[in-house]
């Protein structure tokens, strides 16, 4: 597992952990290993402190979570969970650390003084009997928030926690044994996750659309969009790409004078799937030449909008130009800023074979 971090002076550092029970600090510019941090068992999770890159957190199967001082190459503080640690991360402000175990427990620590001061445990309501099905496999805080965090687990669920309260669940993908972690788009409107069924899943994430609820109630989203990507293990949205309709449906690959590829080619549409309402929608993704695939959706209560049109308004075809489909079928005339937020959304994936693939959302969700 890897974490890339841009250090001071625009240099780039990378932390890597492996089965040799170490964490290594790399300088990518010189391709050299700067330091090695030894553990007593396999290291399952690592992350730099987001506000002070002289410290990072690590979790291990030796049941301990540690905060390391990079400069001094020493352990600043540690805590024994008495359960194998399978996930750990900092909040964006570096004030809190969240730690998860193979038994499904989730703990909060105050890290204000670069120490691990225990705060509380979060009840994720994981009801599986086998501990392997409870394992926490990943965390990610929502953009701009130090309270809302996505928690991925091996019971094929993504849970959203606000503070210490469970508020939402996402279902549909498969995770029974892999170290899969969901991520949030930079605009906070979409959740993206790899799946053991060789698909990438996308859910709409919009807190404002959820009705008020009692403290005991948890919103559940069963609807999703997904597309095939063979042996995918990681899927994230590209942080530098602005989701907008800058590419038309007739996209092509262009090269500059040096032969560099400036955009990815159009790929034929493939795949559609019936949702809970008996309808099917075909969606279009531009993808890199290294992978073929298509997108499909499963719809129920909260359909995602990740396949909204990617054409500028003046280029959108009218209902008259699309025989057999009404304007409501094509979602024309009802587009708002929220729907357009997915135009041009770029998803980057990595697979078991080491391939890196790039997909871009474009085209209409057309009823078939």
N, C-alpha and C positions, 0 to 999 in steps of 0.2 A: 504494500500500500504506500502511496506517495502523497506528499503535500508540497505544493510549490508556493514559495513566498518571496515577494520582492523586498529585499532588505534595503539598508541605507545606501545612498549614493547610486541609486538605480541599478545596483547589482542584483543578481537573482540567486537565491539559495533554495535548496531542496532538502527536505527530510525524507529519509527512506527507512522502513523497517522490514525485517525479513525473518526467515526461520533460523537464522544464526544467532537469534536472541540479542540483536543489537539494533540501535538506531544510528544512522549515519547522517552527518551534515555535509552537503555537497555545495561546491561553488560551480554553478553551471558554466559561467564564463570561462573558467580555466579547466573544467572537467576533472576536478580534483576533490577527493574526500578530505574535508578539513578536520573533522573530529568524529570519534566513535563513542557511543554511550551504551554500556553493557547492561543487560538485564539478566535475570535468572531463568526466564522462560520466554516463549514467543511473545513478541510485541504486536498487539492487535490494532492499536489506534495511536495516532500522533497528531498534534497540531501546535503551531506556534501561537504564543500569546499575540492577539491581533493588535495590541497597542505597544508592546515591548518585545521585540524579536530576540532579546537576550534570554528569553524563557520559553519553554515549550512543555506541553503536558503529554504524558504517555500512559497507556494502559496495557496490562500484560495478563497472560494466563496464570501468572503467579499470584493473582488476586489483588495486586497492588496498583494504585494509580500514583504517579509521581509528577512533580514539577521539577524541571531541570534548569540549572543555570548554565547557559551555553558557554559563556566566557570562561567560567571557572571549571567547567566540565564536572559539575557535582550536582547531587540531589538537593534541591532547596527545601522540599517537603514531600511527604508521602502519606498515604492512608491505605490501610488494609481493609478491603471490602468483605473478605472471607467468601468471595464468589469471584469466579473468573471474569475479568474485565474485558468486555468486547467492544465498547464504544466510549469515546470521551471527546469533549470539545469545550471551547471557551465561548462565552457570550461575546457579541461584537465589541463591547466596551472592556472586555478582559476582567470584569469584576466577578464573574460567576463561571464555574465549571460544571458541566453536566456529565455524569458518568453512568454507564449502563453495564449490566452483567448478563451472563449466559442464562440466568434464571429469570430474567425479565424485570429485575429491579432497576429503578432509576433514581439517582441521588443527586442533590444539588450541594455544591460547595462554594463558600465565599473565598475568592482568590484575590481580594483587594490588596493584601500585603504580600502577594506571591506565596501565600500559604494555603493549605487545604483545610478550611474551617467548615465543618459539617453544618448544613442548614436544615435540610429536610429530605424526605423521600416522597416521590410522586406515585400515586396509584394509577397505573395504566390500564387496569381491569383486563389483564391478559388471563383468559380462563383455560388455556390449554393445560393438559396434565403433564405432558413431557417437557422437561426443562429445555430441550433442544428447540422446541417450538415457541419458547418464550424469549429466546435470545434477542437482545437489543443489537441491531447491526449498524445503526447510524443515527447521527443527529445533524440537523442544520437549523440555525436560527433564521427567522424571516428577515428580509432586508429591512434595515433601520430599526429593528426591535431587539431588545434585550430580554423580552418576556416570552414572546411567541416562538416556539421551536417545533420542528417536525422530527418525530421519532419513528424510525423504521425498525420493524421487528420480524422475526422468523415465523410469525403466524400469518404472514401475508397481509399485514396491515401497516398503514402509515397513520400515526396519531399526531394530532396537533395539541400542544399543551400551552396554555397561557398562564405564566407564573407556575403555580403548582396544581392547576386545574385542567383536567382533560376536557377539551371543548369540541373536538372534531375527529372523524376517522375517514380515511380514504381506502376503498376496497377495489379489487379487480385484478391486481398483479399477483405474481407468484414468487414467494420467497420462503423456502423451507429450511435452507441450510447455508445459503450464500451470504457473504458480507456485503449486502446491497444497502445502499443509502439513497434516500430520496433527496431531491434538491428543489429549490424554489427559484423561479425566474426572477431576474433583477427587478422587474416591476411588481413582484409579489402576487401576480394574478394567476400563475400557473404552477402546478407541482409536476415534476418530471421524475420518473424512476425506471430503472432497468428491471427486467423480470427474468426468471428462470425459464420461461417459455419462449425465449428468444424474441421478445417484443419490448418496445419502449412504450410506457404508458404516460399519458398526459391528462391531468385533471384540472378543471377550473377551480381557482381558489379565490373566493371573494367573500370576505367576512361581512361586508355590508348587505349581502343578499340573504344572509341567514336570519331567520326570524328570532325574536327574543325567546329565551328558553329558561327553564328552571335550572338551578345549579346541578341537579342530578341528570339532566338530559344531555345527550351528546349528539351533535349533528353527524350524519353519515352520508357520504357521497359514494354512490355506486356507479355513476356514469363516468365514462372516460373515453378518450381517443387513444388508439394505439397503432403502431406500425411495426413491421417485421424488421429485426436486425439480428442476424445469426450470432448466437453465443455471447450476447451483450452482457456485460457485468457492471458497466458504469454509464450513466447518461446524465448530462448536465446541459443547461442552456448556456450559450456562448455569451459571456458577460459584456463583450465589446460590441455586440450586434444590437442595433436598435430595431425593435419589432415594428415594421412599417411596410407599406405596400410599395417598395421601391423597385420590385422586380415584377415584370409582367408575366403572363402565362407562357409566352414564347421565349423563355430564358435560354441563353446560350453561353458557352464558355468563351472567354476572351483572354488573350495573352498580350502582355506588354512586350517591349522590344527584347527583354531578357528571357522571355518565354514563361514568365510567371503567370499562374492562373489567377484571374481576378474574380471569377465567379464560377459556380459549379453548374454543370449542364442539367438540362431538363431530363427527367426520367419518367417513363410511362407510368400511368396510374395502375395500381394493383390493389386488390383486396377490398372487400367491403363486408360488413357483418351486421346481422340483425340485432337490434337492441331490444330492450324489454317491451317497447311499444310496437314491435313487429316491423319497424321501418329500417331501411339500411341507407347509409350515406357513404358516398365515395369522396375521398379527400386527396389532395395533391401535395406531395412533398418533393422539393428539389433535393437531390442528394449527390454526394460525391461519386466518382466512377468506381470506387472500391467496393461499393455495396449496392445491391439491388433490393428494392423493397417498396412497400406502399403503406398507406395509412388507412385505418378504419376506426369506426366508433361504436361504442355501446352506449345507448342513451336511456335515461330514466328521469329522475327528478331534476337534476341540475346539469344539463348538457354543457360540455365545454365548448368554447368558441375558438379553439386553436386552429380551426381550418376556415376562418373567415376569409373573404376575398382579399387578395393581395394587390389588386389593381387600384390605382388612384380613382377617386370618385368620378372624374369626368370620363374614365375609360370603362366603367362598369356597364356591362350589357343590360339592356332593359328586359323586362319580362317578355316583350313581344319577340325578341330575338332568340328566345329559348323555348321552342315548341315543347309542349307537354309539361311545362313547369310554370306554376304561378309565381308571382313576385314573392309570395310568402315562402314558397319552396326554396327560393334562392336567397332568402333573407335580405332582399333588396328593399331599401326604403326604411328599414328598421335598424340600420347600423348606427351605433353610437360609439363614443370614444372607447368604451370598455371592450366592445367587440373588436375594434380595430387594433387593440393592443397586441393581438397575436399575429398581425400581418408581418411576414418576414422573420418570424421567430426561428432562431437557429439552435439546433440541438446537436451536441457533440457526444459521440459514444465511443467506448472502448470495449473490446471483447477478449475472450479467453486466448485467442491466437495472437493478441497484440495489435490487431488492426484498430485504427482510429478512423471513424466515419463521421461525416457531417451531413445533416439534414436541414432543409429549410422549408417552413410552412408556406404554402401558397395555394390559391384556387378556391373554388366554391364547394361547400358541402351540398352535393346534389342528391336528391332522393332518387333511388333506383329500385 
